[in-house]
Structures are given as C-alpha cells and as structure tokens.
C-alpha cells in the first residue's frame, strides 16, 4: 500500500541541489523529506546547509548526518520543505499541529522557494475543520484565551500525555475551533492584535509549490508562484 505522505516527502527532496541552504520542516510528512535528504547526503554526497524548524527535526537531521547551521551562519534559505495540517483552494495553510508554528513561520519568511507537502486528506475548500493553533505566552494565558473566544472560536489549551504542552520556545498553544475560516488574512491580523499571542498557525500567500501524495501512488505537483 502506498504511503501518500512518504511519496510527497520524497518527491520534494528531489528539489534540493548541491550547495543549497535548506529549511527542514516538522511533522509526519516532513519526516520523510528529511529521511530522503539524509539518504541523498549519504549516497550522492549531497552538500547542503540546513536550518530546522524544531528540536525534533534538528535531532533527526543530525542522526542522518545532515549538516545543521545557525541563524548566525544562514540569513536566507533557497528551499524549505514543510507539511501542513490544511491547505485551502487559495493555497493558504493551517500549520502548527506539531507545535512548531512559530519556528516554521520564521523559517518560511527567509525562504525563497517554499514547498508544502501533504497527503490528499489535507486539501480542503475552506480552512477551519482543523483547529487553528495559536501560540501564546504562559503569563496571563487565561486572559488571552478569553480574548480569542471573543473572536468567535472555542479555544482549548493543548495537552500532551495529560500535561500542558510546552513549545520549543517555552509557550502554550491554544487550539481554536473557528468551524470555518472564510477570510484567513483578516483573522490572522485580528489574532495578532491580541496581547499575549506570539504567533498564529495561518500561513497566507506563502506557498510556491504544493506537492500532494495520493493513496493510489500518484503525485500532484502545483506551482503557485
């Protein structure tokens, strides 16, 4: 049986060329892209300089002997490969299911060619079925929670293993159920205006290439800009 996440991730890894600076995403689909890049480093002698969007992805890269650098050494990335929790018909994204939305957005904003990889289940007409992750500071998070409620959602403090989930940056995540997000750009601005919000998992007008893996083994590649 075909794994659509794997075929999408491995296809994206083909875009990486010698000498590139590369952003490594986080999540179950990005995992396969990192694995394939590691294979190319080992078998082809592929030479890359990488930044990772999470401690988890950084650790995986190091295990595969993929060179990891810092922001002191890299100011711009040629390509970033990352996953998404939802992709709408205008190629806007919800990201942050893995808890790395802040680092993912920092990486995205220094990337020249942003590749999103996903399985077919992530492609939707309208964002919102997947609860929107909002990273917030711990101080006064209850107040931030209340302000987000006033924007028309039902927030929930993220937990993992029966404990409050803490991001790599030491923050909390509120997963916000908006049911349907018809205007992602406006919503992003409204959420950013709430004190205590660090980042929101809406990625607007950011995607250059979308690679979708299907259960039948086929791959759909869309070039957006």
MDAnalysis code that builds the backbone (N, CA, C; Angstrom):
import MDAnalysis as mda
import numpy as np

u = mda.Universe.empty(675, n_residues=225, atom_resindex=np.repeat(np.arange(225), 3), trajectory=True)
u.add_TopologyAttr("name", ["N", "CA", "C"] * 225)
u.add_TopologyAttr("resid", np.arange(1, 226))
u.add_TopologyAttr("resname", ["UNK", "UNK", "UNK", "UNK", "UNK", "UNK", "UNK", "UNK", "UNK", "UNK", "UNK", "UNK", "UNK", "UNK", "UNK", "UNK", "UNK", "UNK", "UNK", "UNK", "UNK", "UNK", "UNK", "UNK", "UNK", "UNK", "UNK", "UNK", "UNK", "UNK", "UNK", "UNK", "UNK", "UNK", "UNK", "UNK", "UNK", "UNK", "UNK", "UNK", "UNK", "UNK", "UNK", "UNK", "UNK", "UNK", "UNK", "UNK", "UNK", "UNK", "UNK", "UNK", "UNK", "UNK", "UNK", "UNK", "UNK", "UNK", "UNK", "UNK", "UNK", "UNK", "UNK", "UNK", "UNK", "UNK", "UNK", "UNK", "UNK", "UNK", "UNK", "UNK", "UNK", "UNK", "UNK", "UNK", "UNK", "UNK", "UNK", "UNK", "UNK", "UNK", "UNK", "UNK", "UNK", "UNK", "UNK", "UNK", "UNK", "UNK", "UNK", "UNK", "UNK", "UNK", "UNK", "UNK", "UNK", "UNK", "UNK", "UNK", "UNK", "UNK", "UNK", "UNK", "UNK", "UNK", "UNK", "UNK", "UNK", "UNK", "UNK", "UNK", "UNK", "UNK", "UNK", "UNK", "UNK", "UNK", "UNK", "UNK", "UNK", "UNK", "UNK", "UNK", "UNK", "UNK", "UNK", "UNK", "UNK", "UNK", "UNK", "UNK", "UNK", "UNK", "UNK", "UNK", "UNK", "UNK", "UNK", "UNK", "UNK", "UNK", "UNK", "UNK", "UNK", "UNK", "UNK", "UNK", "UNK", "UNK", "UNK", "UNK", "UNK", "UNK", "UNK", "UNK", "UNK", "UNK", "UNK", "UNK", "UNK", "UNK", "UNK", "UNK", "UNK", "UNK", "UNK", "UNK", "UNK", "UNK", "UNK", "UNK", "UNK", "UNK", "UNK", "UNK", "UNK", "UNK", "UNK", "UNK", "UNK", "UNK", "UNK", "UNK", "UNK", "UNK", "UNK", "UNK", "UNK", "UNK", "UNK", "UNK", "UNK", "UNK", "UNK", "UNK", "UNK", "UNK", "UNK", "UNK", "UNK", "UNK", "UNK", "UNK", "UNK", "UNK", "UNK", "UNK", "UNK", "UNK", "UNK", "UNK", "UNK", "UNK", "UNK", "UNK", "UNK", "UNK", "UNK", "UNK", "UNK", "UNK", "UNK", "UNK", "UNK"])
u.atoms.positions = np.array([
    [0.841, -1.200, 0.000],
    [0.000, 0.000, 0.000],
    [0.877, 1.252, 0.000],
    [0.512, 2.224, -0.808],
    [1.285, 3.457, -0.902],
    [1.066, 4.338, 0.326],
    [2.128, 4.975, 0.787],
    [2.037, 5.959, 1.853],
    [2.089, 7.346, 1.206],
    [0.955, 8.054, 1.133],
    [0.938, 9.341, 0.422],
    [1.871, 10.375, 1.037],
    [2.061, 10.310, 2.349],
    [2.989, 11.247, 2.995],
    [4.424, 10.982, 2.541],
    [4.760, 9.713, 2.439],
    [6.122, 9.344, 2.042],
    [6.408, 9.731, 0.599],
    [5.472, 9.469, -0.297],
    [5.756, 9.777, -1.705],
    [5.827, 11.295, -1.939],
    [5.043, 12.062, -1.178],
    [5.106, 13.525, -1.291],
    [6.431, 14.050, -0.740],
    [6.836, 13.511, 0.414],
    [8.086, 13.949, 1.032],
    [9.302, 13.620, 0.191],
    [9.314, 12.426, -0.375],
    [10.455, 12.013, -1.194],
    [10.505, 12.788, -2.509],
    [9.341, 13.112, -3.049],
    [9.306, 13.923, -4.274],
    [9.892, 15.305, -4.010],
    [9.539, 15.907, -2.885],
    [10.036, 17.245, -2.540],
    [11.551, 17.261, -2.399],
    [12.104, 16.179, -1.879],
    [13.555, 16.107, -1.679],
    [14.322, 16.179, -2.990],
    [13.632, 15.886, -4.103],
    [14.277, 15.973, -5.425],
    [14.605, 17.417, -5.804],
    [13.958, 18.373, -5.171],
    [14.176, 19.785, -5.482],
    [15.486, 20.316, -4.884],
    [16.085, 19.551, -3.994],
    [17.290, 20.007, -3.317],
    [18.507, 19.759, -4.206],
    [19.335, 20.796, -4.360],
    [20.536, 20.704, -5.184],
    [21.773, 21.015, -4.359],
    [22.910, 20.582, -4.870],
    [24.183, 20.829, -4.194],
    [24.372, 22.310, -3.887],
    [24.846, 22.581, -2.688],
    [25.170, 23.944, -2.305],
    [24.012, 24.753, -1.764],
    [22.821, 24.167, -1.740],
    [21.646, 24.906, -1.271],
    [21.617, 25.058, 0.255],
    [20.987, 26.154, 0.695],
    [20.605, 26.321, 2.095],
    [19.143, 25.906, 2.203],
    [18.860, 24.982, 3.118],
    [17.569, 24.300, 3.130],
    [16.912, 24.377, 4.504],
    [15.624, 24.676, 4.511],
    [14.836, 24.636, 5.735],
    [14.159, 23.282, 5.864],
    [14.273, 22.682, 7.046],
    [13.689, 21.365, 7.304],
    [12.454, 21.519, 8.172],
    [11.322, 21.093, 7.655],
    [10.065, 21.242, 8.369],
    [9.895, 20.241, 9.497],
    [8.703, 20.260, 10.078],
    [8.378, 19.416, 11.218],
    [7.075, 18.683, 10.946],
    [6.992, 17.442, 11.420],
    [5.750, 16.687, 11.306],
    [5.932, 15.380, 10.568],
    [4.837, 14.644, 10.462],
    [4.895, 13.278, 9.932],
    [5.208, 13.216, 8.449],
    [4.878, 14.261, 7.691],
    [5.185, 14.266, 6.259],
    [6.600, 14.795, 6.018],
    [6.962, 15.869, 6.734],
    [8.320, 16.420, 6.623],
    [9.365, 15.382, 7.030],
    [8.993, 14.483, 7.914],
    [9.885, 13.404, 8.347],
    [10.435, 12.635, 7.143],
    [9.575, 12.322, 6.193],
    [10.009, 11.538, 5.031],
    [10.924, 12.349, 4.116],
    [10.678, 13.658, 4.029],
    [11.565, 14.504, 3.229],
    [12.961, 14.544, 3.846],
    [13.009, 14.677, 5.157],
    [14.308, 14.711, 5.851],
    [15.036, 13.380, 5.678],
    [14.295, 12.280, 5.797],
    [14.888, 10.959, 5.598],
    [15.501, 10.846, 4.197],
    [14.780, 11.343, 3.193],
    [15.267, 11.246, 1.812],
    [16.483, 12.144, 1.596],
    [16.471, 13.324, 2.188],
    [17.644, 14.205, 2.093],
    [18.845, 13.534, 2.732],
    [18.632, 12.908, 3.878],
    [19.712, 12.175, 4.544],
    [20.263, 11.064, 3.679],
    [19.374, 10.370, 2.968],
    [19.794, 9.304, 2.054],
    [20.647, 9.875, 0.923],
    [20.246, 11.029, 0.409],
    [21.000, 11.656, -0.677],
    [22.365, 12.154, -0.194],
    [22.411, 12.642, 1.041],
    [23.700, 13.056, 1.622],
    [24.643, 11.862, 1.683],
    [24.108, 10.726, 2.092],
    [24.921, 9.517, 2.255],
    [25.321, 8.906, 0.914],
    [24.352, 8.791, -0.004],
    [24.596, 8.045, -1.237],
    [25.158, 8.906, -2.368],
    [24.778, 10.187, -2.401],
    [25.190, 11.053, -3.507],
    [26.262, 12.061, -3.105],
    [26.502, 12.157, -1.794],
    [27.424, 13.193, -1.330],
    [26.816, 14.584, -1.441],
    [25.475, 14.657, -1.385],
    [24.776, 15.941, -1.474],
    [25.286, 16.888, -0.386],
    [25.642, 18.094, -0.795],
    [26.156, 19.086, 0.147],
    [25.122, 20.191, 0.338],
    [24.628, 20.308, 1.577],
    [23.614, 21.304, 1.912],
    [23.926, 21.916, 3.272],
    [23.348, 23.084, 3.503],
    [23.387, 23.723, 4.820],
    [21.944, 23.877, 5.267],
    [21.616, 23.372, 6.453],
    [20.214, 23.308, 6.845],
    [19.914, 24.027, 8.158],
    [18.693, 24.554, 8.221],
    [18.095, 25.046, 9.457],
    [16.852, 24.208, 9.713],
    [16.621, 23.837, 10.964],
    [15.458, 23.018, 11.308],
    [14.406, 23.852, 12.029],
    [13.148, 23.478, 11.846],
    [12.045, 24.226, 12.452],
    [11.667, 23.726, 13.840],
    [12.338, 22.686, 14.321],
    [12.050, 22.170, 15.660],
    [13.245, 21.378, 16.173],
    [13.276, 21.186, 17.475],
    [14.330, 20.365, 18.072],
    [14.232, 18.924, 17.570],
    [12.990, 18.472, 17.356],
    [12.770, 17.110, 16.868],
    [13.384, 16.914, 15.478],
    [13.126, 17.850, 14.576],
    [13.670, 17.742, 13.220],
    [15.182, 17.930, 13.201],
    [15.670, 18.798, 14.068],
    [17.123, 19.000, 14.170],
    [17.813, 17.727, 14.621],
    [17.212, 17.042, 15.594],
    [17.790, 15.796, 16.088],
    [17.787, 14.725, 15.003],
    [16.683, 14.626, 14.258],
    [16.595, 13.652, 13.168],
    [17.660, 13.938, 12.115],
    [17.827, 15.204, 11.761],
    [18.828, 15.587, 10.757],
    [20.230, 15.196, 11.209],
    [20.538, 15.459, 12.460],
    [21.869, 15.123, 12.973],
    [22.111, 13.618, 12.934],
    [21.075, 12.853, 13.229],
    [21.204, 11.389, 13.178],
    [21.490, 10.904, 11.759],
    [21.033, 11.676, 10.771],
    [21.221, 11.306, 9.364],
    [22.438, 11.997, 8.741],
    [23.216, 12.673, 9.594],
    [24.423, 13.390, 9.146],
    [24.125, 14.516, 8.163],
    [22.943, 15.123, 8.313],
    [22.607, 16.326, 7.549],
    [23.157, 17.527, 8.316],
    [23.982, 18.362, 7.693],
    [24.618, 19.478, 8.406],
    [23.607, 20.539, 8.859],
    [23.591, 20.830, 10.155],
    [22.703, 21.838, 10.731],
    [23.512, 23.082, 11.087],
    [22.985, 24.225, 10.684],
    [23.662, 25.509, 10.930],
    [22.783, 26.395, 11.810],
    [23.245, 27.602, 12.076],
    [22.510, 28.546, 12.909],
    [22.153, 29.793, 12.105],
    [21.344, 30.663, 12.689],
    [20.964, 31.909, 12.027],
    [22.129, 32.893, 11.952],
    [23.169, 32.669, 12.735],
    [24.384, 33.475, 12.596],
    [25.085, 33.165, 11.277],
    [24.879, 31.939, 10.794],
    [25.569, 31.470, 9.593],
    [24.701, 31.525, 8.336],
    [23.386, 31.466, 8.495],
    [22.457, 31.461, 7.356],
    [21.418, 32.558, 7.542],
    [21.315, 33.440, 6.571],
    [20.340, 34.537, 6.632],
    [19.195, 34.333, 5.649],
    [19.377, 33.454, 4.671],
    [18.363, 33.209, 3.652],
    [18.413, 31.749, 3.234],
    [17.248, 31.177, 2.950],
    [17.158, 29.787, 2.532],
    [16.696, 29.690, 1.085],
    [17.329, 28.790, 0.341],
    [16.919, 28.578, -1.051],
    [15.585, 27.862, -1.121],
    [15.443, 26.819, -0.305],
    [14.245, 25.986, -0.304],
    [13.913, 25.573, 1.127],
    [12.632, 25.560, 1.453],
    [12.163, 24.923, 2.684],
    [11.099, 23.912, 2.305],
    [11.163, 22.744, 2.928],
    [10.158, 21.698, 2.725],
    [9.435, 21.483, 4.050],
    [8.124, 21.671, 4.039],
    [7.362, 21.523, 5.280],
    [5.973, 20.980, 4.967],
    [5.325, 20.478, 5.982],
    [3.984, 19.945, 5.823],
    [2.931, 20.973, 6.190],
    [1.677, 20.559, 6.139],
    [0.568, 21.429, 6.523],
    [-0.564, 20.575, 7.078],
    [-1.333, 21.164, 7.980],
    [-2.488, 20.460, 8.537],
    [-3.712, 20.646, 7.652],
    [-3.787, 21.785, 6.976],
    [-4.817, 22.028, 5.968],
    [-4.258, 22.958, 4.896],
    [-4.716, 22.752, 3.657],
    [-4.390, 23.630, 2.527],
    [-5.702, 23.952, 1.826],
    [-6.037, 25.254, 1.691],
    [-7.303, 25.580, 1.036],
    [-7.108, 25.811, -0.468],
    [-8.187, 26.126, -1.157],
    [-8.158, 26.266, -2.613],
    [-7.315, 27.453, -3.080],
    [-7.035, 28.388, -2.159],
    [-6.164, 29.533, -2.474],
    [-4.740, 29.317, -1.962],
    [-4.453, 28.103, -1.518],
    [-3.135, 27.694, -1.038],
    [-2.740, 28.397, 0.266],
    [-3.725, 28.848, 1.038],
    [-3.466, 29.273, 2.406],
    [-3.406, 28.029, 3.282],
    [-2.675, 28.132, 4.378],
    [-2.408, 26.955, 5.196],
    [-2.818, 27.149, 6.654],
    [-3.158, 26.038, 7.290],
    [-3.109, 25.936, 8.745],
    [-1.952, 25.016, 9.075],
    [-1.059, 25.502, 9.929],
    [0.081, 24.716, 10.396],
    [0.179, 24.846, 11.920],
    [0.910, 23.935, 12.509],
    [1.120, 24.010, 13.947],
    [0.605, 22.821, 14.722],
    [0.100, 21.807, 13.996],
    [-0.354, 20.599, 14.678],
    [0.753, 19.926, 15.470],
    [1.993, 20.100, 14.990],
    [3.136, 19.538, 15.705],
    [3.717, 20.478, 16.741],
    [3.158, 21.682, 16.815],
    [3.583, 22.632, 17.839],
    [4.743, 23.522, 17.460],
    [5.142, 23.521, 16.186],
    [6.342, 24.274, 15.771],
    [6.012, 25.508, 14.940],
    [4.777, 26.018, 15.047],
    [4.333, 27.070, 14.126],
    [5.196, 28.322, 14.152],
    [5.681, 28.745, 15.317],
    [6.498, 29.965, 15.384],
    [7.796, 29.783, 14.613],
    [8.494, 28.707, 14.883],
    [9.765, 28.458, 14.191],
    [9.537, 28.208, 12.702],
    [8.423, 27.546, 12.384],
    [8.110, 27.299, 10.977],
    [7.881, 28.602, 10.226],
    [7.238, 29.562, 10.883],
    [6.962, 30.836, 10.204],
    [8.227, 31.673, 10.069],
    [9.091, 31.654, 11.078],
    [10.374, 32.361, 10.985],
    [11.179, 31.817, 9.799],
    [11.207, 30.495, 9.678],
    [11.915, 29.853, 8.567],
    [11.250, 30.213, 7.233],
    [9.928, 30.186, 7.194],
    [9.208, 30.470, 5.950],
    [9.519, 31.859, 5.412],
    [9.697, 32.822, 6.323],
    [9.886, 34.208, 5.900],
    [11.284, 34.512, 5.388],
    [12.204, 33.579, 5.499],
    [13.532, 33.789, 4.917],
    [13.781, 32.799, 3.768],
    [12.685, 32.203, 3.276],
    [12.782, 31.171, 2.244],
    [12.393, 31.719, 0.873],
    [13.238, 31.455, -0.121],
    [12.941, 31.905, -1.488],
    [11.905, 31.000, -2.175],
    [12.008, 29.693, -1.938],
    [11.068, 28.752, -2.569],
    [10.507, 27.833, -1.486],
    [9.223, 28.030, -1.182],
    [8.572, 27.332, -0.069],
    [7.731, 26.186, -0.615],
    [8.131, 24.963, -0.283],
    [7.452, 23.764, -0.769],
    [6.628, 23.158, 0.366],
    [5.347, 22.991, 0.115],
    [4.475, 22.338, 1.082],
    [4.137, 20.939, 0.578],
    [4.272, 19.967, 1.460],
    [3.971, 18.585, 1.120],
    [2.811, 18.104, 1.998],
    [1.924, 17.335, 1.393],
    [0.738, 16.890, 2.131],
    [0.147, 15.656, 1.470],
    [-0.641, 14.923, 2.256],
    [-1.437, 13.867, 1.644],
    [-2.793, 14.466, 1.263],
    [-3.534, 13.756, 0.457],
    [-4.762, 14.304, -0.130],
    [-5.803, 14.723, 0.910],
    [-5.756, 14.129, 2.099],
    [-6.754, 14.451, 3.131],
    [-6.600, 15.868, 3.667],
    [-5.433, 16.476, 3.445],
    [-5.171, 17.826, 3.971],
    [-5.698, 18.936, 3.063],
    [-6.098, 18.585, 1.845],
    [-6.564, 19.581, 0.883],
    [-8.066, 19.818, 1.078],
    [-8.445, 21.076, 1.364],
    [-9.834, 21.419, 1.682],
    [-10.261, 22.651, 0.873],
    [-11.560, 22.860, 0.777],
    [-12.061, 24.073, 0.114],
    [-11.870, 25.293, 1.013],
    [-12.204, 25.125, 2.302],
    [-12.136, 26.224, 3.268],
    [-11.448, 25.746, 4.533],
    [-10.519, 26.565, 5.054],
    [-9.820, 26.221, 6.283],
    [-10.767, 26.224, 7.489],
    [-10.414, 25.444, 8.508],
    [-11.139, 25.554, 9.760],
    [-11.575, 24.268, 10.418],
    [-11.689, 23.189, 9.652],
    [-12.041, 21.923, 10.292],
    [-10.941, 21.509, 11.263],
    [-9.688, 21.729, 10.850],
    [-8.562, 21.517, 11.755],
    [-8.490, 22.744, 12.673],
    [-8.457, 22.525, 13.962],
    [-8.455, 23.637, 14.916],
    [-7.179, 24.457, 14.775],
    [-7.339, 25.776, 14.710],
    [-6.224, 26.685, 14.436],
    [-5.321, 26.836, 15.659],
    [-4.031, 26.455, 15.544],
    [-3.110, 26.619, 16.667],
    [-2.676, 28.082, 16.824],
    [-2.737, 28.564, 18.054],
    [-2.259, 29.905, 18.379],
    [-1.270, 29.765, 19.541],
    [-0.024, 30.172, 19.305],
    [0.998, 30.085, 20.348],
    [0.922, 31.341, 21.221],
    [0.846, 31.130, 22.533],
    [0.680, 32.251, 23.465],
    [1.689, 32.124, 24.605],
    [2.039, 33.268, 25.203],
    [2.932, 33.236, 26.360],
    [2.168, 32.649, 27.548],
    [2.896, 32.066, 28.481],
    [2.254, 31.458, 29.641],
    [1.617, 32.508, 30.550],
    [2.272, 33.666, 30.693],
    [1.762, 34.710, 31.570],
    [0.395, 35.194, 31.098],
    [-0.593, 35.069, 31.954],
    [-1.926, 35.574, 31.630],
    [-2.626, 34.849, 30.511],
    [-2.254, 33.598, 30.260],
    [-2.823, 32.886, 29.110],
    [-4.344, 32.778, 29.207],
    [-4.854, 32.780, 30.435],
    [-6.309, 32.689, 30.619],
    [-7.003, 33.914, 30.021],
    [-6.355, 35.090, 30.131],
    [-6.914, 36.311, 29.560],
    [-6.847, 36.260, 28.031],
    [-5.709, 35.792, 27.532],
    [-5.567, 35.628, 26.074],
    [-6.640, 34.672, 25.559],
    [-6.883, 33.612, 26.297],
    [-7.926, 32.630, 25.985],
    [-9.279, 33.333, 25.817],
    [-9.602, 34.204, 26.768],
    [-10.885, 34.916, 26.741],
    [-10.994, 35.851, 25.544],
    [-9.892, 36.549, 25.232],
    [-9.893, 37.455, 24.082],
    [-10.096, 36.685, 22.777],
    [-9.475, 35.511, 22.679],
    [-9.645, 34.700, 21.468],
    [-11.082, 34.203, 21.346],
    [-11.699, 33.870, 22.466],
    [-13.111, 33.469, 22.460],
    [-13.984, 34.548, 21.830],
    [-13.645, 35.799, 22.129],
    [-14.434, 36.933, 21.630],
    [-14.313, 37.101, 20.107],
    [-13.335, 36.425, 19.503],
    [-13.195, 36.464, 18.048],
    [-14.069, 35.405, 17.370],
    [-14.790, 34.631, 18.191],
    [-15.759, 33.703, 17.624],
    [-15.321, 32.250, 17.563],
    [-14.371, 31.875, 18.408],
    [-13.902, 30.484, 18.389],
    [-14.087, 29.828, 19.754],
    [-13.887, 28.535, 19.771],
    [-13.828, 27.785, 21.023],
    [-12.382, 27.339, 21.198],
    [-11.602, 28.004, 22.079],
    [-10.198, 27.623, 22.273],
    [-10.074, 26.456, 23.268],
    [-8.991, 25.740, 23.133],
    [-8.679, 24.665, 24.076],
    [-7.184, 24.647, 24.313],
    [-6.786, 24.645, 25.568],
    [-5.364, 24.578, 25.915],
    [-4.830, 23.204, 25.532],
    [-3.776, 23.188, 24.699],
    [-3.236, 21.910, 24.229],
    [-2.545, 21.151, 25.354],
    [-2.819, 19.864, 25.407],
    [-2.162, 18.974, 26.361],
    [-1.529, 17.808, 25.611],
    [-0.520, 17.241, 26.228],
    [0.125, 16.042, 25.684],
    [0.515, 15.149, 26.840],
    [0.115, 13.902, 26.772],
    [0.375, 12.949, 27.855],
    [-0.155, 13.465, 29.191],
    [-1.362, 14.038, 29.150],
    [-2.054, 14.544, 30.341],
    [-1.337, 15.698, 31.027],
    [-0.463, 16.370, 30.298],
    [0.202, 17.563, 30.809],
    [0.069, 18.683, 29.785],
    [0.145, 19.935, 30.256],
    [0.083, 21.062, 29.330],
    [1.259, 20.983, 28.368],
    [0.974, 21.101, 27.076],
    [2.022, 21.048, 26.054],
    [2.828, 22.345, 26.080],
    [4.143, 22.213, 26.082],
    [5.045, 23.368, 26.057],
    [5.805, 23.349, 24.739],
    [5.785, 24.457, 24.008],
    [6.505, 24.519, 22.740],
    [8.015, 24.580, 22.977],
    [8.773, 24.436, 21.885],
    [10.235, 24.555, 21.975],
    [10.647, 25.939, 22.476],
    [9.719, 26.895, 22.409],
    [10.009, 28.267, 22.830],
    [9.499, 28.564, 24.238],
    [8.981, 27.536, 24.916],
    [8.510, 27.711, 26.287],
    [7.120, 28.311, 26.397],
    [6.331, 28.234, 25.335],
    [4.991, 28.815, 25.322],
    [3.904, 27.744, 25.333],
    [2.661, 28.190, 25.516],
    [1.495, 27.329, 25.403],
    [0.907, 27.432, 23.995],
    [0.036, 26.471, 23.660],
    [-0.728, 26.548, 22.416],
    [-2.209, 26.425, 22.745],
    [-2.988, 27.355, 22.203],
    [-4.442, 27.286, 22.261],
    [-4.938, 26.849, 20.893],
    [-5.600, 25.697, 20.839],
    [-6.162, 25.200, 19.585],
    [-7.580, 25.734, 19.470],
    [-7.806, 26.558, 18.449],
    [-9.037, 27.342, 18.345],
    [-9.962, 26.804, 17.257],
    [-11.151, 26.429, 17.659],
    [-12.144, 25.901, 16.722],
    [-12.998, 27.053, 16.190],
    [-12.708, 27.476, 14.958],
    [-13.483, 28.524, 14.295],
    [-14.538, 27.936, 13.351],
    [-14.589, 26.621, 13.241],
    [-15.503, 25.903, 12.347],
    [-15.163, 26.141, 10.879],
    [-15.162, 27.421, 10.471],
    [-14.883, 27.770, 9.078],
    [-14.159, 29.111, 9.044],
    [-13.049, 29.172, 8.323],
    [-12.267, 30.407, 8.231],
    [-12.384, 30.934, 6.802],
    [-13.286, 31.892, 6.620],
    [-13.561, 32.396, 5.277],
    [-12.576, 33.476, 4.837],
    [-12.017, 34.200, 5.808],
    [-11.056, 35.261, 5.484],
    [-9.815, 35.114, 6.358],
    [-8.902, 34.217, 5.951],
    [-7.729, 33.943, 6.782],
    [-6.872, 35.172, 7.064],
    [-6.740, 36.059, 6.088],
    [-5.874, 37.231, 6.248],
    [-6.390, 38.154, 7.354],
    [-7.685, 38.411, 7.346],
    [-8.287, 39.260, 8.368],
    [-8.207, 38.603, 9.739],
    [-8.493, 37.313, 9.786],
    [-8.436, 36.599, 11.058],
    [-7.026, 36.620, 11.635],
    [-6.034, 36.423, 10.777],
    [-4.650, 36.459, 11.246],
    [-4.330, 37.811, 11.892],
    [-4.739, 38.888, 11.255],
    [-4.495, 40.231, 11.795],
    [-5.214, 40.426, 13.127],
    [-6.442, 39.957, 13.223],
    [-7.213, 40.117, 14.453],
    [-6.596, 39.330, 15.609],
    [-6.098, 38.132, 15.317],
    [-5.480, 37.324, 16.372],
    [-4.162, 37.936, 16.818],
    [-3.387, 38.440, 15.860],
    [-2.114, 39.071, 16.201],
    [-2.302, 40.310, 17.077],
    [-3.467, 40.925, 17.012],
    [-3.734, 42.123, 17.809],
    [-4.027, 41.812, 19.277],
    [-4.188, 40.545, 19.600],
    [-4.494, 40.147, 20.979],
    [-3.201, 40.073, 21.801],
    [-3.103, 40.816, 22.909],
    [-1.910, 40.744, 23.756],
    [-1.706, 39.321, 24.288],
    [-0.469, 38.878, 24.251],
    [-0.153, 37.531, 24.705],
    [0.015, 36.526, 23.587],
    [-0.487, 36.872, 22.395],
    [-0.315, 35.989, 21.239],
    [1.098, 36.146, 20.692],
    [1.772, 35.041, 20.517],
    [3.119, 35.041, 19.942],
    [3.050, 34.823, 18.430],
    [2.275, 33.834, 18.016],
    [2.145, 33.537, 16.584],
    [0.875, 32.728, 16.358],
    [0.368, 32.814, 15.140],
    [-0.836, 32.077, 14.755],
    [-0.499, 31.175, 13.572],
    [-1.112, 29.995, 13.543],
    [-0.764, 28.992, 12.541],
    [-1.411, 29.172, 11.187],
    [-1.698, 30.419, 10.797],
    [-2.159, 30.716, 9.437],
    [-0.972, 31.166, 8.605],
    [-0.757, 30.517, 7.480],
    [0.310, 30.879, 6.557],
    [-0.357, 31.342, 5.272],
    [-0.284, 32.660, 5.029],
    [-1.046, 33.293, 3.951],
    [-0.111, 33.667, 2.792],
    [-0.517, 33.307, 1.578],
    [0.227, 33.690, 0.365],
    [1.723, 33.387, 0.492],
    [2.021, 32.196, 0.939],
    [3.409, 31.835, 1.219],
    [3.907, 30.716, 0.317],
    [3.005, 29.864, -0.183],
    [3.403, 28.634, -0.874],
    [3.849, 28.915, -2.310],
    [4.969, 28.316, -2.699],
    [5.435, 28.370, -4.083],
    [5.126, 27.079, -4.841],
    [5.293, 25.956, -4.167],
    [4.990, 24.656, -4.773],
    [4.246, 23.796, -3.756],
    [3.156, 23.182, -4.209],
    [2.400, 22.244, -3.378],
    [2.529, 20.855, -3.982],
    [2.952, 19.906, -3.164],
    [3.088, 18.520, -3.609],
    [2.137, 17.661, -2.777],
    [1.184, 17.025, -3.457],
    [0.169, 16.218, -2.776],
    [0.337, 14.753, -3.160],
    [0.482, 13.926, -2.163],
    [0.570, 12.494, -2.386],
    [-0.801, 11.839, -2.252],
    [-1.092, 10.888, -3.147],
    [-2.393, 10.212, -3.134],
    [-2.220, 8.733, -2.788],
    [-3.294, 8.158, -2.263],
    [-3.251, 6.757, -1.831],
    [-2.982, 5.801, -2.982],
    [-3.352, 6.219, -4.200],
    [-3.133, 5.345, -5.355],
    [-1.690, 5.402, -5.869],
    [-0.856, 6.187, -5.178],
    [0.557, 6.276, -5.549],
    [0.883, 7.440, -6.459],
    [-0.126, 8.154, -6.911],
    [0.111, 9.297, -7.793],
    [0.538, 10.526, -6.982],
    [1.193, 11.450, -7.680],
    [1.671, 12.677, -7.055],
    [1.169, 13.852, -7.864],
    [0.628, 14.839, -7.166],
    [0.137, 16.060, -7.796],
    [1.070, 17.209, -7.413],
    [1.631, 17.872, -8.397],
    [2.542, 18.991, -8.151],
    [1.934, 20.259, -8.731],
    [1.753, 21.260, -7.865],
    [1.184, 22.536, -8.313],
    [2.172, 23.660, -8.040],
    [2.531, 24.394, -9.079],
    [3.396, 25.557, -8.936],
    [2.515, 26.796, -8.825],
    [2.660, 27.505, -7.715],
    [1.754, 28.619, -7.439],
    [2.363, 29.957, -7.829],
    [3.613, 30.196, -7.455],
    [4.260, 31.474, -7.781],
    [5.753, 31.330, -7.621],
])
